[in-house]
């Protein structure tokens, strides 16, 4: 995902803009792993292998999302780990 994509991304649930980006693995303008966070509704969206996974709650995969949080918990902000929607650690 290019960092410049933040200019066009909004939360699919409440349309809040802009989203916060917490990059985990990045090379220049390319985000390989990271988290997008909506400050309005508290939802997070993982960026996995450069692709932002911005699905509504009913289409999300709980095991994948919680596994992502567990894998990167040292680099993800506490507010996402402990209070992020739709699920957290």
LUMVEX-837792 format. One record per residue: x, y, z of N, C-alpha, C, O, CB in turn; residue number from 0; residue in one letter. Coordinates in steps of 0.05 Angstrom, whole numbers, plus 32768, in hexadecimal, padded with zeros to 4 digits. Glycine has a CB too. Layout:
   n_px   n_py   n_pz   ca_px   ca_py   ca_pz   c_px   c_py   c_pz   o_px   o_py   o_pz   cb_px   cb_py   cb_pz   resi   resn
      X      Y      Z       X       Y       Z      X      Y      Z      X      Y      Z       X       Y       Z    NUM      a
...
***
This chain:
   n_px   n_py   n_pz   ca_px   ca_py   ca_pz   c_px   c_py   c_pz   o_px   o_py   o_pz   cb_px   cb_py   cb_pz   resi   resn
   8011   7FE9   8000    8000    8000    8000   8012   8019   8000   8025   801A   8010    7FED    8000    8018      0      x
   800C   802B   7FEF    801B    8044    7FEF   8010   8057   8005   7FF8   8058   8009    8018    8052    7FD3      1      x
   8022   8064   8012    801A    8077    8027   8006   808C   801D   7FF5   8095   802C    8032    8084    8033      2      x
   8008   8093   8004    7FF7    80A7    7FF8   7FD9   809E   7FF6   7FC7   80AE   7FF2    8001    80AF    7FDC      3      x
   7FD5   8084   7FF9    7FB9    8079    7FF9   7FA8   8084   8010   7F90   8084   800F    7FB9    805B    7FF9      4      x
   7FB6   808D   8025    7FA7    8098    803C   7F95   80B0   8033   7F81   80B6   8041    7FBB    80A1    8051      5      x
   7F9C   80BD   801E    7F8D    80D4    8014   7F71   80CC   8009   7F60   80DC   8007    7F9C    80E2    7FFE      6      x
   7F6E   80B2   8002    7F55    80A9    7FF7   7F46   8094   8007   7F2F   808D   8000    7F5A    809E    7FDB      7      x
   7F52   808A   801D    7F45    8075    802D   7F35   8081   8044   7F3D   8094   8051    7F5A    8063    8038      8      x
   7F1D   8076   8047    7F0C    807D    805D   7F01   8063   806A   7F01   804E   805D    7EF4    8090    8054      9      x
   7EF8   8065   8082    7EEC    804E    8090   7ED4   8044   8081   7EC2   8054   807C    7EE6    8054    80AE     10      x
   7ED2   802B   807A    7EBB    8021    806B   7EA1   8020   807C   7E8B   801D   8072    7EC0    8005    8060     11      x
   7EA4   8021   8097    7E8D    8020    80A9   7E80   803B   80AC   7E68   803E   80A8    7E95    8014    80C4     12      x
   7E90   804F   80B4    7E85    8069    80BA   7E8F   8080   80A8   7E88   8097   80AC    7E8B    8071    80D7     13      x
   7E9F   8079   8094    7EAA    808C    8080   7EBC   80A1   808C   7EC2   80B5   807F    7E93    8099    8072     14      x
   7EC6   809C   80A4    7ED9    80AF    80B1   7EF2   80B1   80A1   7EFD   809D   8096    7EDF    80A7    80CE     15      x
   7EFC   80C9   809E    7F15    80D0    8090   7F23   80E6   809F   7F16   80F8   80A8    7F0F    80D8    8072     16      x
   7F3D   80E5   80A1    7F50    80D1    8098   7F53   80BB   80AD   7F4D   80BE   80C4    7F6B    80DE    8092     17      x
   7F5E   80A5   80A3    7F64    808E    80B5   7F81   8092   80BF   7F92   809D   80B1    7F61    8073    80A6     18      x
   7F86   8088   80D7    7FA2    8088    80E1   7FB1   8070   80D5   7FA5   805A   80D3    7FA2    8087    8101     19      x
   7FC9   8074   80CE    7FDA    805E    80C5   7FF0   8059   80D9   7FFE   806B   80E2    7FE7    8065    80A9     20      x
   7FF2   8040   80E1    8007    8037    80F3   8017   8022   80E3   800F   800B   80E1    7FFC    802B    810F     21      x
   802E   802B   80D8    803D    8018    80C7   804F   8006   80D9   805A   800F   80ED    804E    8028    80B3     22      x
   8050   7FEE   80D0    8060    7FD9    80DE   8079   7FD3   80CE   808F   7FD3   80D8    804F    7FC0    80E3     23      x
   8075   7FCD   80B4    808C    7FC9    80A2   8087   7FDB   808A   8073   7FD9   807C    808E    7FAA    8099     24      x
   809B   7FEC   8085    8098    7FFF    806F   80B3   8002   8062   80C8   8000   806E    808D    801A    8078     25      x
   80B3   8008   8048    80CB    800F    8039   80C4   8028   8029   80B8   8027   8014    80D4    7FF7    8026     26      x
   80CD   803F   8033    80C6    8058    8026   80A8   805D   8028   809D   805E   803D    80D0    8058    8009     27      x
   809C   8060   8010    8080    8066    800E   806E   804D   800E   8056   804F   800F    807A    8076    7FF5     28      x
   807B   8036   800D    806C    801C    800C   8068   8010   8028   807C   800B   8036    807B    8008    7FFA     29      x
   804F   800C   802F    8048    7FFF    8049   8043   7FE2   8043   8030   7FDB   8035    802F    800D    8056     30      x
   8054   7FD1   804E    8050    7FB4    804A   803E   7FA8   8060   802C   7F97   805A    806B    7FA5    804B     31      x
   8042   7FB0   8078    8031    7FA7    808F   802A   7FC0   809F   803B   7FD1   80A4    8040    7F91    80A0     32      x
   8011   7FC1   80A8    8009    7FD8    80B8   7FEC   7FD5   80C1   7FDF   7FC1   80BD    800D    7FF2    80A9     33      x
   7FE2   7FEB   80CD    7FC7    7FEB    80D7   7FBB   8007   80D0   7FC8   801B   80D6    7FC5    7FE5    80F5     34      x
   7FA3   8007   80C5    7F94    801F    80C2   7F80   8020   80D8   7F74   800B   80DF    7F86    8021    80A5     35      x
   7F7C   8038   80E4    7F6A    803A    80FC   7F57   8051   80F8   7F5F   8067   80F1    7F7B    803D    8116     36      x
   7F3D   804C   80FE    7F29    8060    80FD   7F25   806B   8119   7F1B   805C   812A    7F0E    8055    80F1     37      x
   7F2B   8084   811D    7F29    8090    8138   7F0B   8094   8140   7F05   8097   8157    7F37    80AB    8139     38      x
   7EF9   8094   812C    7EDD    8099    8132   7ECF   8080   813E   7EC2   8081   8152    7ECE    80A2    8119     39      x
   7ED2   8069   8130    7EC5    8051    8139   7ED7   803D   8147   7ECE   8029   8152    7EB7    8043    8122     40      x
   7EF1   8042   8147    7F04    8030    8154   7F0B   8017   8145   7F17   8005   8151    7EFA    8029    816F     41      x
   7F04   8015   812C    7F0A    7FFE    811C   7F26   8000   8110   7F30   8016   810A    7EF6    7FFA    8105     42      x
   7F33   7FE9   810E    7F4D    7FE8    8102   7F4B   7FD6   80E9   7F3A   7FC4   80E7    7F63    7FDD    8115     43      x
   7F5C   7FDB   80D6    7F5E    7FCC    80BD   7F7B   7FC5   80B8   7F8B   7FD7   80B5    7F51    7FDC    80A5     44      x
   7F82   7FAB   80B8    7F9D    7FA4    80B3   7FA6   7FA9   8096   7F97   7FA6   8084    7FA2    7F86    80BB     45      x
   7FBF   7FAF   8094    7FCC    7FB0    807A   7FDF   7F98   8079   7FF2   7F97   8088    7FDC    7FCC    8075     46      x
   7FD8   7F85   8067    7FE7    7F6C    8066   7FF3   7F69   804B   7FE5   7F69   8036    7FD4    7F54    806D     47      x
   800D   7F66   804A    801C    7F64    8031   8015   7F7B   801E   8012   7F77   8006    8016    7F49    8023     48      x
   8012   7F93   8029    800E    7FAA    8019   7FF1   7FAF   8011   7FEB   7FC2   8002    801E    7FA9    8000     49      x
   7FDE   7F9F   801B    7FC2    7FA1    8013   7FB1   7FA8   802C   7FB1   7F99   803F    7FB8    7F87    8006     50      x
   7FA4   7FBF   802B    7F92    7FC6    8042   7F79   7FB5   8040   7F6B   7FB4   802C    7F8B    7FE4    8041     51      x
   7F73   7FA7   8056    7F5C    7F95    8058   7F46   7FA5   8066   7F44   7FA5   807F    7F63    7F7A    8067     52      x
   7F35   7FB1   8056    7F21    7FC4    8061   7F05   7FB9   805C   7EF5   7FC4   804D    7F23    7FDF    8054     53      x
   7EFF   7FA2   806A    7EE5    7F95    8067   7ED3   7F9D   807E   7EDC   7FA3   8094    7EE9    7F77    8065     54      x
   7EB8   7F9C   8079    7EA5    7FA0    8090   7EA8   7F88   80A3   7EB1   7F73   809C    7E88    7FA3    8085     55      x
   7E9F   7F8D   80BB    7EA2    7F79    80D1   7E99   7F5D   80C9   7EA7   7F4A   80CF    7E93    7F82    80EA     56      x
   7E82   7F5B   80BC    7E77    7F40    80B7   7E87   7F31   80A2   7E83   7F18   809F    7E5A    7F43    80AD     57      x
   7E99   7F3E   8094    7EA9    7F30    8080   7EC6   7F2C   8089   7ED6   7F20   807B    7EA9    7F3F    8066     58      x
   7ECC   7F35   80A1    7EE8    7F33    80AB   7EEC   7F17   80B6   7EDA   7F09   80BF    7EED    7F48    80C0     59      x
   7F06   7F0F   80B6    7F0E    7EF5    80C0   7F1B   7EF9   80DC   7F31   7F04   80DE    7F22    7EE7    80AC     60      x
   7F0D   7EF0   80F0    7F17    7EF5    810C   7F32   7EE9   8111   7F43   7EF6   811D    7F03    7EEA    8120     61      x
   7F37   7ED1   8108    7F50    7EC3    810D   7F67   7ED2   80FF   7F7C   7ED6   810B    7F4F    7EA7    8103     62      x
   7F63   7EDB   80E6    7F77    7EEA    80D8   7F7D   7F05   80E6   7F95   7F0C   80EA    7F6F    7EEF    80BB     63      x
   7F68   7F13   80EE    7F6C    7F2D    80FB   7F7A   7F2B   8116   7F8C   7F3A   811C    7F52    7F3B    80FD     64      x
   7F70   7F18   8127    7F7D    7F16    8141   7F99   7F0A   813F   7FAA   7F10   814F    7F6B    7F04    8153     65      x
   7F9D   7EF9   812B    7FB9    7EEF    8126   7FCB   7F05   811E   7FE2   7F05   8126    7FB8    7ED9    8111     66      x
   7FC1   7F17   810D    7FD1    7F2F    8105   7FD8   7F40   811E   7FEF   7F48   8121    7FC1    7F40    80F0     67      x
   7FC4   7F45   812F    7FC9    7F55    8147   7FDE   7F47   8159   7FF0   7F54   8164    7FAF    7F59    8157     68      x
   7FDB   7F2D   815C    7FEE    7F1E    816D   800A   7F1F   8161   801E   7F23   8170    7FE5    7F00    8170     69      x
   800D   7F1B   8147    8027    7F1B    813A   8035   7F35   813E   804D   7F36   8142    8024    7F14    811D     70      x
   8027   7F4B   813B    8033    7F66    813B   802E   7F76   8154   8030   7F8E   8154    8029    7F75    8123     71      x
   8026   7F69   816A    801D    7F77    8182   8033   7F8A   818E   802C   7F9D   819C    8015    7F64    8197     72      x
   804C   7F85   8188    8061    7F97    8192   8062   7FB1   8183   806E   7FC5   818C    807C    7F89    8190     73      x
   8056   7FB2   816B    8058    7FCA    815A   803D   7FD7   8156   803B   7FEC   8148    8063    7FC2    8140     74      x
   8027   7FCC   8161    800C    7FD7    815D   8005   7FE7   8176   8009   7FDD   818C    7FF7    7FC1    8157     75      x
   7FF9   7FFF   8173    7FF2    800F    818B   7FDE   8000   819D   7FCE   7FF0   8194    7FE5    8029    8182     76      x
   7FE1   8005   81B7    7FD1    7FF8    81CB   7FB3   7FFC   81C7   7FA4   7FE9   81CC    7FD9    8002    81E7     77      x
   7FAB   8013   81BE    7F8F    8019    81BA   7F82   8006   81A6   7F6B   7FFF   81A8    7F8A    8036    81B1     78      x
   7F92   7FFD   8192    7F88    7FEA    817E   7F88   7FCE   818A   7F75   7FBF   8187    7F99    7FEB    8164     79      x
   7F9E   7FC6   8197    7FA0    7FAC    81A3   7F8B   7FA6   81B8   7F80   7F90   81B9    7FBB    7FA8    81AF     80      x
   7F84   7FB9   81C8    7F72    7FB5    81DF   7F56   7FBE   81DB   7F44   7FB5   81E9    7F7D    7FC3    81F7     81      x
   7F51   7FD0   81C8    7F36    7FDB    81C5   7F2D   7FDC   81A8   7F16   7FE5   81A3    7F35    7FF7    81D0     82      x
   7F3D   7FD3   8195    7F35    7FD5    8179   7F1D   7FC4   8172   7F19   7FAF   817D    7F4C    7FCC    8168     83      x
   7F0D   7FCE   815F    7EF6    7FC0    8156   7EFC   7FB3   813B   7F0D   7FBD   812D    7EDD    7FD3    8152     84      x
   7EF1   7F9D   8134    7EDB    7F8F    8141   7EE4   7F7C   8157   7ED4   7F73   8167    7ECB    7F80    812C     85      x
   7EFE   7F75   8159    7F08    7F65    816E   7F25   7F6D   8175   7F32   7F7B   8165    7F07    7F46    8167     86      x
   7F2E   7F65   818C    7F48    7F6D    8195   7F54   7F57   81A7   7F47   7F43   81AC    7F47    7F88    81A5     87      x
   7F6C   7F5C   81B0    7F79    7F47    81C1   7F70   7F4A   81DE   7F79   7F3B   81EF    7F98    7F4A    81BF     88      x
***
